[in-house]
Amino acid sequence: MATYRAVMLTRKGGPEVLETVELAIREPGPREARVRVLACGAGGTDILMRRGYYPFGPKIPFVQGYDVVGEVDALGPDVTNVKVGDKVAALTVHGGFAELLYRGADELVPVPPGLDDAEVVALILNYATAYQMVHRVAKQAPGETALVTGANGGVGLALLELLQLERVITYGVAGKRSHDVVRQTELDPTLPRVPGDRIQLQQVFLNLIVNAIEAMSGIDDRPRVLTIVSMHGSANSVAVEVRDTGSGLDPLRVDQVFQAFYTTKEQGVGIGLSISRSIIEAHGGRLSAGPNQPHGAIFRLSLPIAGEEQA
């Protein structure tokens, strides 16, 4: 009998209650798909479920795994929305810690080609939760203000990015132990006004500052310093730099940080900087990145002053 491996939750407790088991491979039933799992998320919800605190988990024993990305391996009768070989994603709640997953085909969402499996799986629970909060609970409109607590977590980061898309003025907070950062400013009071969409530009600055703080979160061998500098730029422009003393950028991949879905974070999916550059370019400006000395990175944006366009 053919089998596949899965990680079974056998009782309440810590990681030691998880056991690798062999389960029988079967053919999918009507309107069901069998998916070969390529990536599965693991997070706080799985811990709550393992400890018996999560109200929507099935009865123990069961296979955990809240969200997956995989490839359709086989189909049961009457399935028309996916085909064998399709890459799909699903919010499974359980069952994802396995080589194979059986689910109703209508629960599967196609994954566009060219995306990284691990990055896509980070979208599912975090961004579905954040989307519900923004659009179905808070129902926030452009120009309104939002405070995101736990902004350094998966859902918090998703909220910051989705609220930015909705042009909501957003502030993120996290515990001091997560972001014990020294903040410095070097602001030129003589700078002229810059025309533009205040909400969009605030979101760009927020994204750059949050990224700088997160880039320093794992640093413990030197001071973590966030510096914001404003100055006169070239060609009748105003320039702002956000500097950090974090892990820095790979000089061979500096331009990639502005590509959609490219990220160096453990959480997040890499759309913030892509959106930020688009906003700055729509204002006639530029957004670039480079190394800080002796450690970290500098993100520099420039914007034309009133009546001017950058060459």
C-alpha positions in Angstrom: 0.0 0.0 0.0 1.4 3.4 -1.0 1.7 5.9 1.8 2.8 9.6 2.4 4.3 11.2 5.4 2.5 13.7 7.6 3.1 15.4 11.0 0.3 14.4 13.4 -0.7 16.2 16.6 -1.1 13.4 19.0 -2.1 15.3 22.2 -1.9 18.8 23.7 1.6 20.1 24.5 4.8 21.4 23.1 6.6 20.4 19.9 7.3 17.0 21.4 3.7 15.9 20.8 4.1 16.1 17.0 4.9 12.8 15.4 5.7 11.8 11.9 3.3 9.2 10.6 2.6 7.3 7.4 -0.9 7.7 5.9 -2.4 5.7 3.0 -2.6 7.4 -0.4 -6.1 7.2 -1.8 -7.9 8.5 -4.9 -9.7 11.8 -4.5 -13.5 11.7 -4.1 -16.1 13.6 -6.0 -15.3 17.3 -6.4 -12.1 16.7 -4.4 -8.4 17.3 -5.3 -5.2 15.7 -4.1 -2.4 18.3 -3.7 1.3 17.6 -3.4 2.4 20.2 -0.8 5.3 22.4 -1.7 5.2 24.9 1.2 3.2 25.2 4.4 3.0 28.0 6.9 3.7 27.6 10.6 2.8 30.3 13.1 1.0 31.3 16.3 -2.3 29.8 15.3 -0.6 26.4 15.1 0.8 26.8 18.6 -2.6 27.8 20.0 -4.1 24.7 18.3 -1.4 22.5 19.6 -2.0 23.7 23.1 -5.8 23.2 22.9 -6.7 26.9 22.9 -7.9 27.3 19.4 -11.7 26.8 19.0 -11.8 25.9 15.4 -9.4 22.9 15.4 -10.6 19.4 14.8 -10.5 16.7 17.5 -7.0 15.4 18.4 -5.3 13.5 16.8 -5.1 15.4 13.5 -2.5 16.8 11.0 -1.8 20.4 11.6 -0.9 23.0 8.8 -3.1 26.1 8.3 -2.1 27.3 4.9 -0.4 25.6 1.9 1.0 26.1 -1.6 1.1 22.9 -3.7 0.6 21.3 -7.1 -2.5 19.4 -8.0 -1.6 15.7 -8.1 -4.9 14.0 -8.9 -8.6 15.0 -9.3 -11.9 13.3 -8.4 -15.0 13.3 -10.6 -16.8 16.6 -11.4 -13.8 18.9 -10.9 -13.7 21.7 -13.5 -11.9 24.7 -11.9 -8.4 23.2 -11.7 -6.4 20.6 -13.5 -3.5 18.2 -12.7 -0.2 20.1 -12.6 -1.8 23.5 -11.5 0.0 25.3 -8.7 -2.6 26.3 -6.1 -2.9 27.8 -2.6 -5.4 27.0 0.1 -6.4 28.2 3.6 -6.7 24.7 5.0 -6.8 25.3 8.8 -5.4 21.8 9.3 -3.8 19.1 7.1 -0.9 21.1 5.6 1.9 19.5 7.5 2.1 16.6 5.1 3.4 15.5 1.7 -0.1 15.3 0.3 -3.3 17.2 1.1 -6.9 16.3 0.2 -9.4 19.2 -0.1 -12.5 20.2 -2.0 -11.4 21.6 -5.4 -13.5 24.8 -4.8 -11.2 25.6 -1.8 -8.1 25.9 -4.1 -6.9 29.2 -5.5 -4.6 29.3 -8.6 -1.1 30.7 -8.0 0.3 32.9 -10.8 3.5 31.6 -12.4 7.0 32.9 -11.4 6.3 33.4 -7.7 8.3 31.8 -4.8 6.3 29.1 -2.9 7.4 30.2 0.5 6.6 33.8 -0.2 3.1 33.0 -1.5 2.3 30.8 1.5 3.0 33.9 3.7 0.2 35.7 2.0 -2.6 33.3 2.8 -3.4 33.5 6.5 -1.7 36.8 7.2 -3.1 38.7 4.3 -6.5 37.1 4.3 -6.8 38.1 8.0 -5.6 41.6 7.3 -7.9 42.0 4.3 -10.9 41.1 6.4 -9.9 43.6 9.1 -9.4 46.4 6.6 -12.4 45.8 4.3 -15.0 44.0 6.3 -14.5 45.2 9.9 -12.8 48.7 9.9 -14.0 49.6 6.4 -11.5 52.4 6.3 -11.5 55.1 3.6 -8.7 57.1 2.1 -7.5 59.9 4.3 -8.6 58.2 7.6 -6.0 57.2 10.2 -5.3 53.7 11.5 -3.1 52.5 14.4 -1.7 49.0 13.9 -0.6 47.3 17.1 1.9 44.4 16.8 3.1 45.9 13.6 6.2 43.7 13.5 4.2 40.5 13.2 2.9 38.8 10.1 -0.7 40.2 10.2 0.7 43.6 11.3 3.0 43.9 8.4 0.2 42.8 6.1 -2.1 45.5 7.5 0.6 48.2 7.0 0.9 47.2 3.3 -2.9 46.8 2.6 -3.7 50.1 4.4 -1.1 51.8 2.3 -2.8 50.6 -0.8 -6.1 52.1 0.5 -4.3 55.4 1.1 -5.0 55.3 4.9 -2.6 57.2 7.1 -1.1 54.4 9.2 0.9 54.2 12.3 2.5 51.0 13.6 3.6 50.1 17.1 5.3 47.2 18.6 6.8 46.3 22.0 10.0 48.1 23.0 11.9 44.8 23.3 11.1 44.2 19.6 12.4 47.6 18.5 14.9 49.1 20.9 16.2 51.7 18.4 17.9 55.0 18.8 16.3 57.6 16.6 18.1 60.6 15.2 17.0 63.4 12.9 19.0 65.9 10.8 16.2 68.0 9.2 16.9 71.2 7.2 14.3 73.8 8.2 15.0 75.9 5.1 13.6 73.4 2.6 10.8 74.6 0.3 7.4 72.9 0.2 7.0 69.9 -2.1 3.7 69.4 -4.0 2.1 66.0 -3.8 -0.4 63.6 -2.3 0.2 64.0 1.5 -1.3 60.5 2.3 0.7 58.7 -0.3 3.9 60.4 0.7 3.3 59.6 4.4 2.9 56.0 3.5 6.2 55.9 1.7 8.0 57.4 4.7 6.2 55.0 7.1 7.3 52.0 5.0 10.9 53.2 4.8 11.0 53.7 8.6 9.4 50.4 9.4 11.8 48.6 7.0 14.8 50.3 8.7 13.6 49.3 12.1 13.0 45.7 11.0 16.4 45.5 9.3 18.0 46.2 12.8 15.8 43.8 14.8 18.5 41.0 14.8 21.5 43.3 15.5 23.0 42.9 19.0 26.7 43.6 18.4 26.3 47.4 17.8 23.9 50.2 18.4 20.7 50.1 16.4 20.4 53.7 15.1 17.6 55.0 12.8 18.6 58.4 11.2 16.3 60.6 9.1 18.0 63.3 7.1 16.4 66.0 4.9 18.4 68.2 2.6 18.4 70.2 -0.7 18.8 67.8 -3.5 20.1 68.4 -7.0 18.1 69.7 -9.9 15.7 71.8 -7.8 14.6 69.0 -5.6 14.3 68.0 -2.0 15.9 64.8 -0.8 15.2 62.7 2.3 17.4 59.8 3.5 16.4 57.0 5.9 19.5 55.4 7.3 19.9 52.3 9.5 22.7 50.3 11.0 21.2 46.9 10.2 22.4 44.0 8.1 22.6 46.1 4.9 21.9 45.2 1.3 23.6 42.8 -1.1 25.3 45.2 -3.5 24.6 42.8 -6.4 20.8 42.8 -5.6 20.1 46.4 -4.6 17.7 47.0 -7.5 15.8 43.8 -6.7 14.5 45.2 -3.4 12.1 47.4 -5.4 10.7 44.5 -7.4 7.3 43.2 -6.4 7.4 40.1 -4.2 11.1 40.3 -3.6 11.8 40.4 0.1 14.6 39.8 2.6 12.2 39.7 5.6 11.2 36.5 7.3 7.7 37.9 7.2 6.1 40.0 4.6 5.9 39.5 0.8 7.9 42.4 -0.7 5.3 44.8 -2.1 5.9 47.8 0.1 9.1 49.1 -1.6 7.6 48.4 -5.1 4.6 50.5 -4.2 6.8 53.2 -2.6 8.9 53.6 -5.7 5.8 53.8 -7.9 4.4 56.6 -5.7 7.6 58.6 -5.7 8.0 58.2 -9.5 4.4 59.3 -10.0 5.3 62.5 -8.1 8.2 63.0 -10.6 10.8 61.9 -8.1 13.2 59.0 -7.5 13.7 56.4 -4.8 17.0 54.5 -4.6 19.0 52.4 -2.1 22.6 51.9 -1.2 25.0 51.0 1.6 25.4 52.9 4.8 28.8 53.2 6.4 30.1 51.3 8.3 26.9 49.2 8.6 23.4 49.1 7.2 21.5 50.7 4.3 20.4 54.1 3.1 17.1 54.7 1.2 17.1 58.0 -0.5 14.1 59.7 -2.1 14.1 63.0 -4.0 11.1 65.0 -5.0 10.9 68.1 -7.3 9.9 71.4 -5.7 6.8 73.2 -6.8 6.8 73.9 -10.5 9.8 71.7 -11.2 10.3 68.3 -12.8 13.4 66.1 -12.4 15.3 65.4 -15.6 
